[in-house]
C-alpha cells in the first residue's frame, strides 16, 4: 500500500478558504478506498466542511487514523492548530476538541464511528433480496436523514433490511438491520457482503459502525470489510 503525504500542502495547520467543495476530503476518501495508508506523522489537516448530501447547511466532519487527522469544518485553521497543539495524535477526536468544535460551528457532534470499506463487488448479491419502499423503519429514517438517493432492500421474509445511499462527499454508504429473532445465523454478514453488488460497478461501499455495536462490527469484518479510519460527523 502506498504511504504518501496527506493530499494537502500544509500539515499542522493547513489553509482553509476557497478550496473547491470536497476537493481534498473526497480525494482522501478515494485514496483510502484504494488502499492508501497516510503516514503516521501527527499531521492535522484543515479543509472546508463538506456540503450535506441534501444540500442543507454544511456539516463538520473529523476523520482520523493512525497519527493523522483531517478536520473538515469552516473554521480558522490556526484555531484548529492551537486547539490540538498539545497532542495532535489524540486531540482531534477527543471529547474536548469535539466539544470546542461544536461550540465554534453551532452543530452538535454525532458518535465516533469506525469506518470500513467493502472488498471488491461480487457479480451478484449472493442473497435473495427484494427492493422495498422506504417505509418508516428507524434504520431507513436515519439513512434518509443523512444520505441522498437512498434505496432499501429486504429479505423475502422481511427479517433483515439493507439501505444504500450517497453520504459524505457522495460516497456510497451501507447500513443494515437484522430482526432479533433472525440473529446469530450469519445474516448480517451476508447482507454486508451483498451490498457492493448493488451499487454501480467499481464504486466503493463504505460502512460507518459504532465500535460499541460489536455485532455489526463483527458482521462487516467477517464480510471482508477493511477498517480505514474513524470519524465523527457533526449534525448527525
C-alpha positions as CSV (number, residue, x, y, z in Angstrom):
1,X,0.0,0.0,0.0
2,X,1.3,3.4,-0.8
3,X,2.3,5.7,2.0
4,X,2.3,9.3,0.8
5,X,1.6,12.6,2.4
6,X,-2.0,13.6,3.0
7,X,-3.4,15.5,0.0
8,X,-2.8,18.9,1.3
9,X,0.2,21.3,1.2
10,X,0.3,22.0,4.9
11,X,0.3,19.8,7.9
12,X,-0.4,21.0,11.4
13,X,-2.4,24.0,10.2
14,X,-3.4,23.6,6.5
15,X,-5.0,26.6,4.9
16,X,-8.8,26.7,4.6
17,X,-10.6,29.2,2.4
18,X,-11.7,28.9,-1.2
19,X,-10.9,25.3,-2.0
20,X,-13.3,23.5,-4.4
21,X,-16.0,21.7,-2.5
22,X,-15.0,18.3,-1.4
23,X,-11.6,18.6,-3.3
24,X,-9.2,17.4,-0.6
25,X,-11.6,15.3,1.5
26,X,-13.2,13.5,-1.4
27,X,-9.7,12.8,-2.8
28,X,-8.5,11.4,0.5
29,X,-11.6,9.2,0.8
30,X,-11.0,7.8,-2.7
31,X,-7.4,7.1,-1.9
32,X,-8.3,5.4,1.4
33,X,-10.7,3.2,-0.5
34,X,-8.0,2.3,-3.0
35,X,-5.6,1.2,-0.2
36,X,-3.7,4.3,0.6
37,X,-2.2,4.5,4.1
38,X,-1.4,8.0,5.3
39,X,1.9,8.4,7.1
40,X,1.7,8.4,10.9
41,X,3.3,11.8,11.2
42,X,0.9,13.6,13.6
43,X,-0.5,15.7,10.8
44,X,-3.7,17.6,11.4
45,X,-5.1,19.0,8.1
46,X,-7.9,21.5,8.0
47,X,-10.2,21.7,4.9
48,X,-13.7,23.2,4.3
49,X,-16.7,21.4,5.6
50,X,-18.4,19.1,3.1
51,X,-21.9,20.0,2.0
52,X,-24.6,17.7,3.4
53,X,-26.0,15.2,0.9
54,X,-29.3,17.0,0.7
55,X,-27.6,20.4,0.1
56,X,-28.5,21.6,3.5
57,X,-26.2,23.5,5.9
58,X,-22.7,22.3,5.7
59,X,-21.7,19.9,8.4
60,X,-18.4,19.5,10.1
61,X,-16.5,16.2,10.0
62,X,-13.4,15.0,11.8
63,X,-11.6,12.0,10.2
64,X,-8.6,10.3,11.7
65,X,-6.4,7.3,11.5
66,X,-3.0,6.2,12.9
67,X,-1.4,9.5,13.9
68,X,-3.1,11.6,11.2
69,X,-6.4,13.6,11.1
70,X,-8.4,15.8,8.8
71,X,-10.8,18.4,10.3
72,X,-13.3,19.3,7.7
73,X,-15.0,22.4,9.1
74,X,-15.5,26.1,8.2
75,X,-13.2,27.4,10.9
76,X,-9.9,29.2,11.1
77,X,-7.1,26.6,10.6
78,X,-5.0,28.5,13.1
79,X,-7.7,27.9,15.7
80,X,-7.7,24.2,15.0
81,X,-3.9,24.1,15.2
82,X,-4.0,25.9,18.6
83,X,-6.7,23.5,19.9
84,X,-4.7,20.3,19.1
85,X,-1.2,21.6,19.6
86,X,-0.6,19.8,22.9
87,X,-1.4,16.3,21.5
88,X,-2.1,16.2,17.7
89,X,-2.1,12.4,17.8
90,X,-5.1,12.2,20.1
91,X,-6.7,15.6,20.4
92,X,-8.6,15.9,17.1
93,X,-11.0,13.0,18.1
94,X,-11.0,13.8,21.8
95,X,-14.2,14.9,23.6
96,X,-12.6,18.2,24.5
97,X,-11.8,19.2,20.9
98,X,-15.1,17.9,19.5
99,X,-17.0,19.9,22.1
100,X,-14.9,23.0,21.2
101,X,-15.6,22.5,17.5
102,X,-19.3,22.1,18.2
103,X,-19.3,25.4,20.1
104,X,-17.4,27.0,17.2
105,X,-19.7,25.7,14.5
106,X,-23.0,25.6,16.3
107,X,-23.5,22.0,15.2
108,X,-23.6,19.0,17.5
109,X,-21.2,16.1,17.0
110,X,-22.5,12.6,16.4
111,X,-21.0,9.4,17.6
112,X,-17.5,8.2,16.9
113,X,-17.7,5.6,14.2
114,X,-15.2,3.1,12.8
115,X,-15.2,3.5,9.0
116,X,-14.8,0.4,6.8
117,X,-14.6,-0.1,3.1
118,X,-16.0,-3.2,1.3
119,X,-14.0,-5.7,-0.7
120,X,-14.5,-5.8,-4.4
121,X,-18.0,-6.4,-5.5
122,X,-19.3,-9.9,-6.3
123,X,-21.1,-10.5,-9.5
124,X,-24.4,-10.9,-7.7
125,X,-25.6,-10.2,-4.1
126,X,-25.5,-13.9,-3.1
127,X,-28.6,-13.4,-1.0
128,X,-32.2,-13.1,-2.1
129,X,-33.2,-9.5,-1.7
130,X,-36.3,-7.5,-2.7
131,X,-36.2,-3.8,-3.2
132,X,-38.7,-2.2,-0.8
133,X,-40.3,1.2,-0.3
134,X,-38.6,3.5,2.2
135,X,-41.2,2.9,4.9
136,X,-40.8,4.0,8.5
137,X,-38.2,1.7,9.8
138,X,-35.8,3.6,12.1
139,X,-32.8,2.4,10.1
140,X,-34.4,3.8,6.9
141,X,-35.4,7.0,8.6
142,X,-31.8,7.6,9.7
143,X,-30.5,6.8,6.2
144,X,-32.9,9.3,4.6
145,X,-31.8,12.0,7.0
146,X,-28.1,11.6,6.2
147,X,-27.9,10.3,2.7
148,X,-29.3,11.1,-0.7
149,X,-30.7,8.6,-3.2
150,X,-31.5,6.0,-0.5
151,X,-32.6,2.6,-1.7
152,X,-33.9,-0.2,0.5
153,X,-33.8,-4.0,0.2
154,X,-35.2,-6.6,2.5
155,X,-35.0,-10.4,2.6
156,X,-38.2,-12.2,1.4
157,X,-39.4,-12.7,5.0
158,X,-38.6,-9.1,6.0
159,X,-36.4,-10.4,8.8
160,X,-33.4,-8.2,7.6
161,X,-33.0,-4.9,5.8
162,X,-30.2,-3.1,3.9
163,X,-30.0,0.5,2.9
164,X,-27.6,2.2,0.4
165,X,-27.3,5.9,-0.2
166,X,-24.9,8.7,-1.1
167,X,-23.4,10.2,2.1
168,X,-20.2,12.1,2.9
169,X,-18.7,13.5,-0.4
170,X,-21.1,11.4,-2.4
171,X,-19.7,8.1,-1.2
172,X,-21.9,5.0,-1.2
173,X,-22.8,4.2,2.5
174,X,-24.5,1.0,3.6
175,X,-26.5,0.2,6.8
176,X,-28.2,-2.9,7.8
177,X,-30.6,-4.3,10.4
178,X,-31.5,-7.9,11.4
179,X,-34.5,-8.6,13.5
180,X,-33.7,-10.2,16.9
181,X,-35.3,-13.5,16.1
182,X,-33.2,-13.9,12.9
183,X,-29.8,-13.0,14.5
184,X,-27.0,-15.5,15.1
185,X,-27.2,-17.1,11.7
186,X,-24.8,-15.0,9.7
187,X,-27.5,-12.9,8.0
188,X,-25.8,-9.7,8.9
189,X,-22.6,-10.9,7.3
190,X,-24.5,-12.0,4.2
191,X,-26.2,-8.6,3.9
192,X,-22.8,-6.7,4.2
193,X,-21.3,-9.0,1.6
194,X,-24.2,-8.3,-0.8
195,X,-24.0,-4.5,-0.6
196,X,-21.1,-4.0,-3.1
197,X,-23.1,-5.8,-5.9
198,X,-25.9,-3.3,-5.5
199,X,-24.0,-0.1,-6.5
200,X,-22.5,1.0,-9.8
201,X,-19.6,-1.3,-10.9
202,X,-16.4,-0.4,-9.3
203,X,-17.8,2.1,-6.8
204,X,-16.5,1.6,-3.2
205,X,-19.0,0.9,-0.5
206,X,-18.5,2.4,3.0
207,X,-19.8,1.4,6.4
208,X,-19.8,3.6,9.5
209,X,-20.1,1.4,12.6
210,X,-20.1,2.5,16.2
211,X,-17.4,0.4,18.0
212,X,-19.8,-0.5,20.7
213,X,-22.0,-2.2,18.2
214,X,-19.9,-5.3,18.3
215,X,-22.4,-7.5,16.4
216,X,-22.5,-5.1,13.4
217,X,-18.7,-4.7,13.5
218,X,-18.2,-8.4,13.5
219,X,-20.6,-8.8,10.6
220,X,-18.8,-6.3,8.4
221,X,-15.3,-7.6,9.3
222,X,-16.5,-11.2,8.5
223,X,-17.7,-10.0,5.1
224,X,-14.2,-8.7,4.3
225,X,-14.7,-5.0,5.0
226,X,-11.4,-3.2,5.8
227,X,-11.1,-0.6,8.6
228,X,-9.5,2.6,7.2
229,X,-10.2,5.3,9.7
230,X,-12.5,6.7,12.3
231,X,-14.8,9.7,12.1
232,X,-17.3,11.9,13.8
233,X,-19.9,13.5,11.7
234,X,-21.5,16.7,13.1
235,X,-25.2,17.3,12.8
236,X,-25.9,13.6,12.9
